Amino acid sequence: MRLPGRFEWKILGVVLLVAGLSVGTAGFALQYTLRRLADFSVHHQADIGGSSARAAEVFRAYFAQRKDDFRRRAEEIAATQPEGLDRLSNVEGLSHARLLQGDDVLDEWKAPPSVVARLREAPTIVTAVKGVGVSGDPARILELTFGIPQEVYEDFLRLREAIDREQELDRAYGAVVPRFLRDYLLLVLSILTVAPLLGLAVARRVTKRMARLRDAARRVGQGDLSVQIAPTGKDELDEVGRAFDSMVLELGETRSRLEYLQKVSAWQEVARRLAHEIKNPLTPIQLAVQEVASKYPGDDPAYRRLLDTAVEILHEEIAGLRRLVDDFSGFAKLQKIEPAPLDLGALVAEFPRLHPEWQPFLTVIAPAQVVTAPCDKTLFRRVLANLVENAVQAAQAAGKTPMVRLAVTAQPARRRAVVTVEDNGPGVSARDRRSIFDPYVTNKEGGTGLGLAIVRKIAIDHGGDIHVDDAPSPLGGARFVVEIPS
């Protein structure tokens, strides 16, 4: 495992700084919160605990006083020797009374259910009734059951429950806080342990992509324009990678065009010299042949036929050489472009009318919208003428009735105007797709190999280029694609 580099150390430092600040802030907030909770707990315990204790003492005193009061009332009632217990209905707090003699119930009284429902019954008070009727009879016993208001008793129960909860919280606070602090310390240590590892992983991921970009840039600097990063993500580094790939592609296309222009320039010089060297002797040769034919005075028919045949052949070859000279001269003296805004759809639409010899073979597909580009109208017509002528000748050489389709489309995202020329000829092999635009490269018998070279030179001069599409034409032949800035 390699050690972190300087950039990775910087990222690690940032991650540790953020983690440290986060942990420090959280620790300060925790300490402040715990201090406030401790102060609140102390004050709460002092205030609520004291109040609860005093309230409990009040209730206890109340219950004790009521108990003594109930016992005193029982003794007073027993001393009165009541003859009917129903007279006790006006005794406050009395819910049940029985007068017993031995196992016999002499009398019994109960308070109405509505009264009993509002009372919390206390333990029954048993007292002897003074004055026995007949000597030897068992003593009479009076059982009195008093009650306190149910609301008071429920308040006492709620108070006792609150006191119990408060005591449980006090005990739990002392046990939970140390455990909480221990867990928090473990969490802090975990964060401080994981943060560097996470930072190193993030740094490695970033620096790995940066290293790929650096290596690719180094290869480009060494002249390798085939390198591509091909990022798959969507963050800023991936955007940089895609921009780098686009730049390298443009550099490759630019270098290819420059190399081609240098090659064409050299071949133009060769063509100019060849045209000059071939053109000069053509006229004297033609005159000499004519003079030889006209000065023969003999009447030998065989020799006359031979002489006429030789003159005819020489005239044809001289005419062929003149056409070759014209091609060389045209290639050597390609005019400079004079671009002006041009409706390519209209230009392609009028092409069949300007070339009636090809009109039966042509199909024009109009663009869905106006496609305008800065073009030299004369030179771009020459591009179309050369491509269509090659397409017709290729189909005828293959023994087919030519079918040529012209189309214009726009690519707004790339700011390009595209003109395609498709045919039903034999197509172009993958091996020949790049070299087919080189000067003097041709598969046609008697061809000079200058037509497609002129086409590409014109396209490059317009800031674009031409290529043969890898996919075959729907017509079955080649598909030439001309792209220029729109």
C-alpha positions as CSV (number, residue, x, y, z in Angstrom):
1,M,0.0,0.0,0.0
2,R,1.6,3.3,-1.1
3,L,1.9,6.2,1.2
4,P,-0.4,9.2,0.7
5,G,0.8,11.9,-1.6
6,R,0.8,15.6,-0.9
7,F,-2.6,16.2,-2.3
8,E,-4.0,13.3,-0.3
9,W,-2.3,14.7,2.9
10,K,-4.1,17.9,2.2
11,I,-7.5,16.2,1.9
12,L,-6.7,14.2,5.0
13,G,-5.9,17.4,6.9
14,V,-9.2,18.9,5.8
15,V,-11.1,15.8,6.9
16,L,-9.4,15.7,10.2
17,L,-9.9,19.4,10.8
18,V,-13.6,19.1,10.0
19,A,-13.9,16.0,12.2
20,G,-12.0,17.7,15.0
21,L,-14.2,20.8,14.8
22,S,-17.3,18.8,14.7
23,V,-16.3,16.6,17.7
24,G,-15.1,19.7,19.6
25,T,-18.3,21.6,19.0
26,A,-20.3,18.5,19.9
27,G,-18.3,18.0,23.1
28,F,-18.7,21.6,24.2
29,A,-22.4,21.4,23.5
30,L,-22.6,18.2,25.4
31,Q,-20.7,19.6,28.4
32,Y,-22.8,22.7,28.4
33,T,-26.0,20.7,28.2
34,L,-25.0,18.3,31.0
35,R,-24.0,21.2,33.2
36,R,-27.4,22.8,32.7
37,L,-29.1,19.5,33.3
38,A,-27.1,19.0,36.5
39,D,-28.0,22.5,37.7
40,F,-31.6,21.9,36.8
41,S,-31.7,18.6,38.5
42,V,-30.2,20.0,41.7
43,H,-32.6,22.9,41.8
44,H,-35.5,20.6,40.8
45,Q,-34.7,18.1,43.5
46,A,-34.3,20.9,46.0
47,D,-37.6,22.5,45.1
48,I,-39.8,19.7,44.1
49,G,-38.3,17.2,46.6
50,G,-38.9,19.6,49.5
51,S,-42.4,20.5,48.3
52,S,-43.3,16.9,47.8
53,A,-42.0,15.9,51.2
54,R,-44.0,18.7,52.9
55,A,-47.1,17.8,51.0
56,A,-46.7,14.1,52.0
57,E,-46.3,15.2,55.6
58,V,-49.5,17.2,55.3
59,F,-51.4,14.2,53.9
60,R,-50.0,12.0,56.7
61,A,-51.0,14.5,59.3
62,Y,-54.4,14.8,57.8
63,F,-54.9,11.0,57.7
64,A,-53.7,10.7,61.3
65,Q,-56.0,13.5,62.4
66,R,-58.9,11.9,60.7
67,K,-58.2,8.5,62.2
68,D,-58.2,10.0,65.7
69,D,-61.3,11.9,64.9
70,F,-63.1,8.7,63.7
71,R,-62.1,6.9,66.9
72,R,-63.3,9.7,69.1
73,R,-66.6,9.8,67.3
74,A,-67.0,6.0,67.6
75,E,-66.5,6.3,71.4
76,E,-69.0,9.1,71.6
77,I,-71.6,7.2,69.6
78,A,-71.0,4.1,71.7
79,A,-71.5,6.1,74.9
80,T,-74.9,7.3,73.8
81,Q,-76.2,3.7,73.6
82,P,-78.0,4.2,70.3
83,E,-81.3,2.3,70.0
84,G,-81.6,2.7,66.2
85,L,-78.5,3.0,63.9
86,D,-80.5,4.9,61.2
87,R,-80.2,7.9,63.5
88,L,-76.5,7.9,62.6
89,S,-77.2,9.0,59.0
90,N,-76.2,12.6,59.8
91,V,-72.8,11.6,61.2
92,E,-70.2,13.0,58.8
93,G,-68.0,10.5,57.0
94,L,-69.9,7.4,58.3
95,S,-70.5,4.8,55.6
96,H,-71.5,1.7,57.5
97,A,-72.6,0.8,61.1
98,R,-73.5,-2.5,62.8
99,L,-74.7,-3.3,66.3
100,L,-73.7,-6.9,67.3
101,Q,-74.4,-9.0,70.3
102,G,-72.5,-12.2,70.1
103,D,-73.0,-13.5,66.6
104,D,-76.3,-11.8,66.2
105,V,-76.7,-8.6,64.2
106,L,-79.1,-6.4,66.2
107,D,-79.1,-3.5,63.8
108,E,-77.3,-2.3,60.7
109,W,-77.1,0.9,58.6
110,K,-75.4,1.7,55.3
111,A,-75.0,5.1,53.7
112,P,-76.5,5.5,50.2
113,P,-74.4,4.2,47.3
114,S,-73.9,7.8,46.0
115,V,-72.3,8.7,49.3
116,V,-70.2,5.5,49.5
117,A,-68.9,6.1,46.0
118,R,-67.4,9.5,47.1
119,L,-65.6,7.9,50.1
120,R,-62.5,5.9,50.6
121,E,-63.3,3.6,53.6
122,A,-60.9,3.5,56.5
123,P,-60.4,0.4,58.7
124,T,-63.5,-0.5,60.8
125,I,-63.5,0.8,64.4
126,V,-65.0,-1.6,66.9
127,T,-66.1,-0.4,70.3
128,A,-68.2,-1.8,73.2
129,V,-71.6,-0.3,73.9
130,K,-72.0,0.5,77.6
131,G,-75.0,-0.8,79.5
132,V,-76.0,-4.4,79.1
133,G,-79.8,-5.1,79.3
134,V,-80.0,-8.5,81.1
135,S,-77.4,-10.0,83.4
136,G,-75.4,-12.7,81.7
137,D,-76.2,-11.5,78.1
138,P,-73.1,-11.0,75.9
139,A,-71.9,-7.4,75.6
140,R,-73.1,-5.4,72.6
141,I,-70.4,-4.4,70.1
142,L,-70.7,-1.4,67.7
143,E,-68.8,-1.6,64.4
144,L,-68.4,1.8,62.7
145,T,-66.8,2.3,59.3
146,F,-65.8,5.8,58.4
147,G,-64.4,7.1,55.1
148,I,-62.4,10.0,53.8
149,P,-63.2,11.9,50.5
150,Q,-62.1,9.8,47.5
151,E,-60.5,12.9,45.8
152,V,-58.2,13.5,48.8
153,Y,-57.1,9.9,48.8
154,E,-56.4,9.9,45.0
155,D,-54.4,13.1,45.3
156,F,-52.4,11.4,48.0
157,L,-51.8,8.4,45.7
158,R,-50.7,10.6,42.8
159,L,-48.4,12.5,45.1
160,R,-46.8,9.3,46.3
161,E,-46.4,8.0,42.7
162,A,-44.8,11.3,41.7
163,I,-42.4,11.1,44.7
164,D,-41.5,7.5,43.7
165,R,-40.8,8.5,40.1
166,E,-38.7,11.4,41.2
167,Q,-36.7,9.1,43.4
168,E,-36.3,6.7,40.5
169,L,-35.1,9.5,38.2
170,D,-32.6,10.7,40.8
171,R,-31.2,7.1,41.0
172,A,-31.2,6.7,37.2
173,Y,-29.5,10.0,36.6
174,G,-26.6,9.0,38.6
175,A,-26.3,5.7,36.7
176,V,-27.1,6.9,33.2
177,V,-24.9,9.9,33.0
178,P,-21.6,8.1,33.4
179,R,-22.7,5.4,30.9
180,F,-23.7,8.1,28.5
181,L,-20.3,9.9,28.8
182,R,-18.6,6.5,28.2
183,D,-20.6,5.9,25.1
184,Y,-20.0,9.4,23.9
185,L,-16.3,9.0,24.4
186,L,-16.3,5.7,22.4
187,L,-18.3,7.5,19.7
188,V,-15.7,10.3,19.5
189,L,-12.8,7.8,19.3
190,S,-14.7,6.0,16.5
191,I,-15.1,9.2,14.6
192,L,-11.5,10.2,15.0
193,T,-10.5,6.7,13.8
194,V,-12.9,6.4,10.9
195,A,-12.4,10.0,9.7
196,P,-8.8,9.5,8.5
197,L,-9.7,6.2,6.8
198,L,-12.7,7.8,5.1
199,G,-10.6,10.8,4.1
200,L,-7.9,8.5,2.7
201,A,-10.5,6.6,0.7
202,V,-12.0,9.8,-0.7
203,A,-8.5,11.2,-1.4
204,R,-7.5,8.0,-3.2
205,R,-10.6,8.1,-5.4
206,V,-10.0,11.7,-6.3
207,T,-6.2,11.4,-6.8
208,K,-6.7,8.2,-8.9
209,R,-8.9,10.1,-11.3
210,M,-6.4,13.0,-11.3
211,A,-3.6,10.6,-11.9
212,R,-5.5,9.2,-15.0
213,L,-5.9,12.8,-16.2
214,R,-2.3,13.6,-15.6
215,D,-1.1,10.4,-17.4
216,A,-3.4,11.1,-20.3
217,A,-2.2,14.7,-20.6
218,R,1.4,13.4,-20.6
219,R,0.6,11.1,-23.4
220,V,-1.0,13.9,-25.4
221,G,2.1,16.0,-24.8
222,Q,4.1,13.1,-26.3
223,G,2.0,13.2,-29.4
224,D,-0.5,10.4,-28.7
225,L,-3.9,11.9,-29.6
226,S,-5.7,8.5,-29.4
227,V,-5.9,8.6,-25.6
228,Q,-9.4,8.9,-24.0
229,I,-10.3,8.9,-20.3
230,A,-14.1,8.1,-20.9
231,P,-15.4,9.1,-17.4
232,T,-18.7,7.6,-16.3
233,G,-19.6,9.9,-13.3
234,K,-21.3,13.2,-13.1
235,D,-19.2,15.3,-10.8
236,E,-16.8,18.2,-11.6
237,L,-13.8,15.9,-12.2
238,D,-15.8,13.8,-14.6
239,E,-16.8,17.0,-16.4
240,V,-13.1,17.9,-16.7
241,G,-12.4,14.4,-18.0
242,R,-15.1,14.7,-20.7
243,A,-13.8,18.2,-21.7
244,F,-10.3,16.7,-21.9
245,D,-11.6,13.9,-24.2
246,S,-13.4,16.4,-26.4
247,M,-10.3,18.6,-26.6
248,V,-8.1,15.6,-27.5
249,L,-10.6,14.6,-30.2
250,E,-10.6,18.1,-31.6
251,L,-6.8,18.1,-31.5
252,G,-6.7,14.8,-33.3
253,E,-9.1,16.1,-36.0
254,T,-7.1,19.4,-36.3
255,R,-3.8,17.6,-36.6
256,S,-5.3,15.2,-39.2
257,R,-6.6,18.2,-41.2
258,L,-3.3,20.0,-40.9
259,E,-1.3,17.0,-42.0
260,Y,-3.7,16.5,-44.9
261,L,-3.4,20.1,-45.9
262,Q,0.4,19.8,-45.8
263,K,0.2,16.7,-47.9
264,V,-2.2,18.3,-50.4
265,S,0.0,21.4,-50.6
266,A,3.0,19.2,-51.5
267,W,1.0,17.3,-54.1
268,Q,-0.4,20.6,-55.5
269,E,3.2,21.7,-56.2
270,V,3.9,18.3,-57.9
271,A,0.7,18.7,-60.0
272,R,1.6,22.2,-61.0
273,R,5.0,21.1,-62.2
274,L,3.6,18.1,-64.0
275,A,1.0,20.2,-65.7
276,H,3.7,22.6,-66.8
277,E,6.1,19.9,-68.0
278,I,3.3,17.9,-69.8
279,K,1.5,20.9,-71.3
280,N,4.6,22.5,-73.0
281,P,5.4,19.7,-75.5
282,L,1.8,18.8,-76.3
283,T,1.3,21.5,-78.9
284,P,4.6,20.9,-80.8
285,I,3.8,17.1,-80.8
286,Q,0.3,17.7,-82.1
287,L,1.6,20.1,-84.8
288,A,4.4,17.6,-85.8
289,V,1.9,14.8,-86.2
290,Q,-0.4,16.9,-88.3
291,E,2.6,18.0,-90.5
292,V,3.7,14.4,-91.0
293,A,0.2,13.3,-92.0
294,S,-0.2,16.2,-94.5
295,K,3.2,15.9,-96.1
296,Y,2.9,12.3,-97.2
297,P,2.6,12.4,-101.0
298,G,2.4,8.7,-101.7
299,D,-0.5,6.7,-103.0
300,D,0.1,3.5,-100.9
301,P,-3.3,2.7,-99.4
302,A,-1.9,0.5,-96.7
303,Y,0.6,3.1,-95.5
304,R,-2.1,5.8,-95.7
305,R,-4.4,3.8,-93.4
306,L,-1.5,3.1,-91.0
307,L,-0.7,6.8,-91.0
308,D,-4.3,7.9,-90.4
309,T,-4.7,5.4,-87.6
310,A,-1.5,6.6,-85.9
311,V,-2.6,10.2,-86.2
312,E,-6.0,9.3,-84.7
313,I,-4.4,7.5,-81.8
314,L,-2.0,10.3,-81.2
315,H,-4.8,12.9,-81.2
316,E,-6.8,10.8,-78.6
317,E,-3.8,10.4,-76.4
318,I,-2.9,14.1,-76.7
319,A,-6.5,15.0,-75.8
320,G,-6.3,12.6,-72.8
321,L,-3.0,14.3,-71.7
322,R,-4.7,17.7,-72.1
323,R,-7.5,16.6,-69.8
324,L,-4.9,15.3,-67.3
325,V,-3.1,18.6,-67.5
326,D,-6.4,20.4,-66.9
327,D,-7.1,18.2,-63.8
328,F,-3.6,18.8,-62.5
329,S,-3.9,22.6,-63.1
330,G,-7.3,22.6,-61.4
331,F,-6.0,20.8,-58.4
332,A,-2.8,23.0,-58.2
333,K,-4.8,26.2,-58.5
334,L,-7.7,25.6,-56.1
335,Q,-9.2,29.0,-55.4
336,K,-9.5,30.4,-51.9
337,I,-12.9,30.2,-50.4
338,E,-15.1,33.3,-50.2
339,P,-17.7,32.2,-47.6
340,A,-21.1,33.8,-47.3
341,P,-24.3,32.7,-45.5
342,L,-25.9,30.0,-47.7
343,D,-29.1,27.9,-47.4
344,L,-27.7,24.4,-47.9
345,G,-31.2,23.0,-48.4
346,A,-31.8,25.3,-51.3
347,L,-28.4,24.6,-52.7
348,V,-28.9,20.8,-52.7
349,A,-32.5,21.2,-54.0
350,E,-31.3,23.1,-57.1
351,F,-28.4,20.7,-57.8
352,P,-30.4,18.3,-60.0
353,R,-31.6,21.2,-62.2
354,L,-28.0,22.3,-62.8
355,H,-26.9,18.8,-63.8
356,P,-29.6,17.2,-66.0
357,E,-27.3,14.4,-66.9
358,W,-27.6,13.0,-63.3
359,Q,-31.1,14.1,-62.6
360,P,-32.7,10.7,-63.2
361,F,-30.5,9.1,-60.6
362,L,-30.9,11.8,-57.9
363,T,-33.2,11.9,-54.8
364,V,-33.1,15.0,-52.6
365,I,-34.3,15.0,-49.0
366,A,-35.2,18.5,-47.9
367,P,-34.2,19.4,-44.3
368,A,-37.0,19.9,-41.7
369,Q,-35.8,23.4,-41.1
370,V,-33.6,26.0,-42.8
371,V,-29.9,25.0,-42.5
372,T,-27.6,27.9,-43.0
373,A,-23.8,27.8,-43.1
374,P,-21.0,30.2,-44.3
375,C,-20.0,28.6,-47.6
376,D,-18.4,29.4,-50.9
377,K,-21.3,28.5,-53.2
378,T,-19.2,27.7,-56.3
379,L,-16.8,25.5,-54.4
380,F,-19.5,23.7,-52.5
381,R,-21.3,23.0,-55.8
382,R,-18.0,21.4,-56.9
383,V,-18.0,19.2,-53.8
384,L,-21.5,18.0,-54.6
385,A,-20.6,17.4,-58.3
386,N,-17.5,15.4,-57.5
387,L,-19.3,13.2,-54.9
388,V,-22.3,12.6,-57.2
389,E,-20.1,11.9,-60.2
390,N,-18.1,9.3,-58.2
391,A,-21.3,7.7,-56.9
392,V,-22.8,7.4,-60.4
393,Q,-19.6,6.0,-61.9
394,A,-19.2,3.5,-59.0
395,A,-22.8,2.2,-59.5
396,Q,-22.4,1.9,-63.2
397,A,-19.0,0.1,-62.8
398,A,-20.8,-2.4,-60.6
399,G,-23.4,-2.9,-63.4
400,K,-26.2,-1.2,-61.5
401,T,-28.6,1.6,-62.3
402,P,-27.3,4.4,-60.2
403,M,-29.3,5.7,-57.2
404,V,-27.9,8.7,-55.4
405,R,-29.6,10.4,-52.4
406,L,-28.6,13.9,-51.1
407,A,-29.7,15.1,-47.7
408,V,-29.0,18.1,-45.5
409,T,-29.4,18.0,-41.7
410,A,-28.5,20.2,-38.7
411,Q,-26.7,19.3,-35.5
412,P,-27.4,22.3,-33.2
413,A,-25.6,20.7,-30.2
414,R,-22.3,20.5,-32.2
415,R,-23.1,23.6,-34.3
416,R,-22.6,21.6,-37.4
417,A,-24.4,21.4,-40.8
418,V,-24.2,18.0,-42.3
419,V,-24.6,17.0,-46.0
420,T,-24.7,13.3,-46.9
421,V,-24.3,11.7,-50.3
422,E,-25.5,8.0,-50.4
423,D,-25.3,5.6,-53.3
424,N,-26.1,2.0,-54.3
425,G,-22.5,1.2,-55.5
426,P,-20.1,-1.4,-54.1
427,G,-19.2,0.9,-51.1
428,V,-15.8,1.6,-49.7
429,S,-13.8,-1.0,-47.7
430,A,-12.7,-0.2,-44.1
431,R,-9.1,-0.3,-45.3
432,D,-9.6,2.4,-47.9
433,R,-11.8,4.8,-45.9
434,R,-9.0,7.1,-44.9
435,S,-6.7,6.8,-47.8
436,I,-9.5,7.3,-50.4
437,F,-9.2,11.1,-49.9
438,D,-5.4,11.2,-50.6
439,P,-4.3,12.7,-53.9
440,Y,-3.8,10.2,-56.8
441,V,-5.5,7.3,-54.9
442,T,-8.2,5.9,-57.1
443,N,-9.9,2.6,-57.9
444,K,-11.4,3.9,-61.2
445,E,-9.7,3.0,-64.5
446,G,-8.3,6.1,-66.0
447,G,-9.0,8.2,-62.9
448,T,-6.5,10.7,-61.5
449,G,-7.5,10.3,-57.8
450,L,-7.9,14.1,-57.5
451,G,-11.7,14.4,-57.1
452,L,-12.1,13.3,-53.5
453,A,-8.8,15.1,-52.6
454,I,-10.3,18.3,-53.9
455,V,-13.6,17.6,-52.0
456,R,-11.8,17.2,-48.7
457,K,-9.5,20.2,-49.3
458,I,-12.6,22.4,-49.8
459,A,-14.4,20.9,-46.7
460,I,-11.3,21.6,-44.6
461,D,-11.0,25.1,-45.9
462,H,-14.6,25.6,-44.7
463,G,-13.6,24.6,-41.2
464,G,-15.1,21.1,-41.5
465,D,-14.2,17.7,-42.9
466,I,-15.5,14.7,-44.8
467,H,-15.5,11.0,-44.0
468,V,-17.0,7.8,-45.2
469,D,-19.5,6.5,-42.6
470,D,-18.8,3.2,-41.0
471,A,-22.4,2.1,-41.4
472,P,-23.4,1.3,-45.0
473,S,-25.9,3.4,-46.8
474,P,-29.6,2.2,-46.8
475,L,-29.2,2.1,-50.5
476,G,-26.5,-0.5,-50.1
477,G,-23.4,1.5,-51.1
478,A,-21.2,4.2,-49.6
479,R,-22.3,7.1,-47.4
480,F,-20.1,10.2,-47.6
481,V,-20.7,12.7,-44.8
482,V,-19.6,16.3,-45.1
483,E,-19.6,18.4,-41.9
484,I,-19.0,22.2,-41.8
485,P,-19.6,24.8,-39.0
486,S,-23.2,26.2,-39.1
